[in-house]
């Protein structure tokens, strides 16, 4: 797959999360938005993964997300 869409392995590398962690985020309706064109395929848009990461910007360790 090319272009803006990336596989979960690529999203995991981009976020620093494991594949299992991304799967749990999908299950919990959290994490970056994903696309599921078939029952066995999951894709993310690179820009949306980056935007999701940027929503977690903190200025101090005590700040709530």
N, C-alpha and C positions, 0 to 999 in steps of 0.2 A: 504494500500500500504506500502510495506516495502522496505528497502534498501536505495539506493541513492536518490530515487525520493520522493518528499514531496508534500503535498497538499498546496494550497494557504494559508490556515489557519496556517500551520506550517511555511511557508515562511514569513507570516505577523508577527508571533511571533519572528522569527529569526531576522528580519530586524527592528522591532518596528514600521512598517507601518500598516495601516488599510487594510482590504480586498479591500475597495473601492480605496485606493491609489494604491495598486498593480494592480487593474483592469485598472485604468487610465494610469499607466505606460505601461501596455500591449497595450492599445489602441493607445498610442502615440509612440509606438515602442521604448520605453525606458525601463530602469529597467533590471532585470536579465532575461536571456533567459528562455523561457518556452516551454513546450511540450503540445500539444493538440491532444491526440489520437482519440478523438471523439469531436463532436460539443458541448458537455456539460461537458467535463472534461479538467482540466488544472493541469499540474504538473510542478514542478521545480526540478532541481538537487540541492541537498544541497550544494555541492562544488561550483557550479556556482553562487548560491546566495551569498555565503561567498566571492567568488572572486569579484562579483559585488560590494559588500559592501567595499571591500578593495581598489577598484579603486577610491573611494571617500576620501581616506586618505588626510588630510590637516595638514599643520604645523602651520597655523595661521587662525584666523577667517576671515581675509581679503583676503586670497588666493582664487582664482577662481577654481572651480571644473573642 
